[in-house]
Amino acid sequence: MKHVGTVASGTGFAGWRIIRSNAGRLWASREQPFPVAAERAGAYRTVDADDLMELCQVIGQQEAIAEQVAASAGLERTARSASRAVQEGVVKPAATA
């Protein structure tokens, strides 16, 4: 395999190394692993494609999975914190109509 390079910082996919195989197929490997929760949700650290456009799409899909997991985790933390605050009497529950 031939190392094509690292996607430069400031681009849409910074932190991914792009490699072209001897057969001409493009591969990308993320320099840092995804969090375990993102991997469990289906984010792959190494992906491949026939051309650069397809590779960019696949990389984008992996990053989107990781972002969705992170957003969900953030919402869950916020909900747990709010629930704990209500239970501890720090905050009164909102009145329902």
N, C-alpha and C positions, 0 to 999 in steps of 0.2 A: 504494500500500500504506500501511496505517496501522501505525505502530509501537505495539505494545501495551505493551511494557516489557521490562525485564530481570528474569529470575527472581532473586529475592533470595537473598543469601548465607544459607546455613543450610538451604536447601531441597534437595530431591533433585537439582535441575538448575541449580545456581548456575553462572553463566558462559555462559548461553544467552540470546540475545535473541529474544523472541517477537514475531511480526509477523502481522497479519491483512491478507490481500489485499483488494482491492476486491470480489472475488467471494465473500469471506467465508471463504476457506481459510486455515488457520493454518500459519505457517512458523516454524521456529526455526533460528537460526544461532549456532554456537558462537563465543564472543568470541575464543578462542585456537585456532589450528589444532591438530589432533591431530598426534602425531609421525608421520613419514613411514611407519614400519612399520605403524602402526594404519590409516592411509589405504590402504596397499597391501592390508591385510587386509579392507578393506571399510567402515571407519568414515567416515561422511560428516559434513562440517562443517555442511551446511545440509540440513534435512529438512522435509517438509510432511505435513499430515494434515487430515482432515475436521473433527475436534473435539479438544478439549483432552486428553481421555483417550487418544485414539489418538496425539496428539503426544507426550505423556509416555512412552508405550510406545516410540515410535520413538527418542526421545532416549535412553531407557534402553538400547535395543539398541545404539546407537552407543557409548555409554560402556562397555557390557559388552565390546564388541569391543576397544576400546582397553585395558581392564583385562586382558583375556585375553592380548593381545599383550605388555603390560608384564610380566605374570607369567611368560610363556614366556621373555621376554628375561632376566628375573632368574634363572630356573632355568638357562638356558644359561650365563650369566655365572658362576653358582656352580659348575656342572659344569666349565667351562673352568678356573676358578681352582683347583679341587680337583685336576684332572688336571695342571696346571702344577706345583702343589706336590709331587705325587708324582714327576713327572719330574725336578724339581730336587732331590729327596731331602729336602725339608723335612718331608714327611709320608710315612710308610710306608703302602703299600696295605693295606686290610683283608684279613685272612686269610679264605679261603673254605673252607667245610667240605666 
